[in-house]
Amino acid sequence: MYCKYATIKYGLLQTPIQAMSILQHLGFHRATPCPALAGYIDSYWFINRQLQKSYSEFLHPDGGMGIILNYGSNLSVDQKTLKEGCFFDGTNTKTRVIGLSGDISAIGIRFKPAATYAFISAPLHELKNKNTALSDIGKNTFSDLHCLLGESKNIKEKIKLLNIFMINNFHIDRKISSETSSALLRIKMCRGTLSINELSEQLGINKRKLERLFNLQLGMTPFEYSRNIRVQYARMCLKQKHIDYNEISHRLDYFDQSHFIKQFKFVVGITPGQYKQRYIGL
């Protein structure tokens, strides 16, 4: 459905571009979308670099999904080569590892949790933990966007093209439901510590209905999303020198330190100690 915002002026499409210091070695930049899309798209990202050696980066799950348009060497995720030029990155329940080597040139669209539902009509729960060619889920129009962006050499022009394209592909009848929005907010506020029964009771929503809404709009269950948010907060705590495992376990209502370590490793793939060592060197 054609969105009523599709006629907005270029003046509203001006977007700040930020270089991410943590990924500067990969030539990574991120830009925010125009105001009409700000509630749905977290950011656009750009990566462009000739790499002299191979790199791998963690992709931690946050409930969001993405679209990647590749123009360079093949990317890999969890050691699986992605040969398609346009592919959809479904919602993830575990940390994944992206492999980069050679001539890297790609553009990405990162959606906010549940926002993908307004743009992609495919069953999102079936795309969980997968990278799927957009042509396989009936989104051949992204091939046109891939060509348009490839012909544009100016990053600001690319952002304008992205904004216009995404606005024209917005389905106003598939907006995030108020129940889902309220649930997402409450889970974030409680750092993922609420049980699904408690969440359903607080929202006045039947548990099964809540699970159906999450699978439909988020592509994962409320439990999976809560677990990701809980571990996301744990990762933040681990980056602070003065916080130990017992305190993290207490803050996040884990049964004990052993339960915390088990849940963390399930999502991230390494123990909290290994994570702390990798990122802080402690």
N, C-alpha and C positions, 0 to 999 in steps of 0.2 A: 504493500500500500504506500502511495506517495505521501510523504510527510508534509504537513502544513508549513514547516519551517524551511522547506527546500528553496525558497526564494530569498533567503537572508543574504545580506550584502557582504561583499568581501571584507568590509571593515570589521565585521564581527568574527572573522576567521583568523585574525592576527593572534599568534600564539607564542608564548615564551619558549625558547629552546634551551634546554639545560644539558650540559655535559656531565655525565656521572663519573665522579672522580674514581670510584671503586673499579670502574670498567674502562678507564681511559686508554689502557693498553689495547683495547679492542675497538677504539674509535666510536664508543657508544654515546648516543645523545637521545634525550627524551623530550617530548613536547606534549603539552596539554591540549585537549580538543577545544573546539569553540563552545560557547556557553550553552547552545542548544543540545549539545551532546555530553556535557560535563557530568550529568547524572548517570550516564551509561558507560562512557569510555574513560578508563583511568588515564591512559596515555597512548601516544604513538611513540614508537622508538625506531631509531636508525642506527645501523652498525655498518661501518665501511672501513676495512683495513686489510692490507696484505700482510699475512702472518708468516713469520719466519720459522715458527714452531707451532705445534699443536697446543690448544688450551682446552680445558674443561671447566665448566661453571655449573654450580648448583642452581636448580630451578625449584624453589620451595613453594609448596601449594598454599594458596590463600583464598581459594574459592572462585577465583577469576578464570576466564578462558581467553584464548587469543587467536589471532590470525597472523600467519607469517608469510610474507612474500619474499621469496629468495631469488637473488640475481647472481650469486657467486657460486663458489664451490659447494658441494653437497654438505648439508648439516647432518649431524647425527644426534639422536636422543637415546640414552641408555644403550649406546653402541649400535643402534639400528639406524642405517642410513636413510635419510629422507630425500627422495629423488624428485619429488614434485616441486614445481615452482610456487604453488599456492597451496597451503595446507592449514587445517584447523587444529589448534591445540586444545583438546578438551579439558574439562576440569580434572584436577589430579588429587588423589588421596595420599600420595607419597612424593617425596622429593625426587626429582629426575635430574639427570646429568646431561647437559648439552655439550657436544664435541665440536670444536671449531678448528679449522686448519685451512691453509691455502689462501685463496682470494675470497675474503668474507665481505658480502654485500647483501644486506637484508633490511626489510622494513616490517615492523610489527604493529598490530593493533591490540591493545590489552584492555579487555572489558572488566568492568566492576562485577562483583558477585551477583549472579542472577540476571545481569543486564543483557547477556548474550541472547536471551530468550526473545528480545525485541528485534533481533536482526537475523537470527538463524532459526528456521522452522523445523529442522531435523530433531529427532528425539535426543536430547542432550545427554540423558543418562546412558544411552548406548555408545556415546563417544567418550565416556569417562576413561581417563588414563590412556588415551590414544592420540596419535597424530594422524589425521585423516585428510586425504586430498579433498579440496573444496568441491571439485567436480563430482566426487562420489556422494556428496550430500546435497546435490542440486544447486550449488552456488557457482555456476559457470561464469556469472557476471564478474567475479573477482579476477578472471583472466583478463578482462578489459581493463580493470584497474591496474593490474600488474603491468600491462603494456603502457598505459598512460604514465604511471609513475616512473617506469624505465626510461621513457622519452624525456622526462623533466629532470634537469640537472640541478635545479635550485631547490633547496630543502624547504623554503617557505612556500614555494609553489606546490611542492609535494603535499604539504600540510593542508593547503587549500583544497587540493584534489581529494585528499582523504576525507576532509570534513563534508564536502559536497556529496561524495559518493555514499558515505555512511548515513547522512541525513536522508538521501533518496532511497536508502534501503531499510529505513526505520519503519517498523510495523506498529502503528499507534494503537492497534487493537491487541497487542501482545505485551503491554507494559507490565512491569513487576507488580504483583498483587500487594495490597496493603498488608496482608497477613505475612507474606514472605519478607517484606521490608521490615516489619516489626520484629520478626523472629531473628533476622540477621543483625539488627541493631542490638537486641537483647543479648544475643550470643557474644557479640563483640564486647559489650559493656561488662559482661560477666566472665570475660576471658575464656569462654568455652567450658566453664565449670558446671553449668546447669545440666541436670539430666533431661532427657527428652520428655519425660513425664512432667517434670517441673516446668519446663518451657511451655508445653501444651496447656498446662493448667493456668499459668500466668497469662497466656495470650487468649485463653478461652477458646482454643481450637482443638478439635479432635486430633489425637496423635496420628491416626492414619491419614487424615486430610493433610496435616502438616508434612508428612513424609511424601505424599503425592505431589504437593506443591514444590517441595525441594527437588525431587527428581525431575519434575517438569521444567522448572525455571532455573535451577542451579546445577542439575546434572548429578547431584550426589544427595545422600541422606542428611538429615539434621545432625545425626551422630558423627558422620564423617567430617562435616564442616566444623562442628564444635571441637573435634579432636585436632583438626588442623589449626584452629585459632588458639587452642590451648598450647600446642607445641610452638606456634609462632611467638607467643608471649614468652615461652621458656627460652627460645633462642635469643630474644632480646635480653632476658635476665642473664644469660650465660656470657653476654658481652660486657657485663659489669663485674669488675674484679671482686667487689666486696660481697657478692651474693653467692652462697654455697647451695649445694643440691638440696639439703634439708629445707632451706628457706624457700626454694623454688617449689618443692613438693608441697609445702604448707600453703604457700600463696595460691597454688593452682588446685588445691584440694585432691591431690593424688593420695592414694591409700598410704603409701610410704615411698621411700626413695627408690626401692626396687621397681615399684609400679611406674614411677616417673621415667626411669631409665628405659624400661621395656617399651612404653608408649612412644618415647622420643625416638628410640632406635627404629621402631616400626615405621614411623613417618619419614624420618631423615635418612635412615640407612646406616647411621653411625651413632655411637654412644654420645651422651652429653660431654664426656671428657674429651673424646676425639674431636667433637665440634669445637669446643673451647680451644683446644690445641691448634686446630687448623686456622681459626680466625683470630685468635688473640696471641697465640704462642705461649700459653701458660700451661 
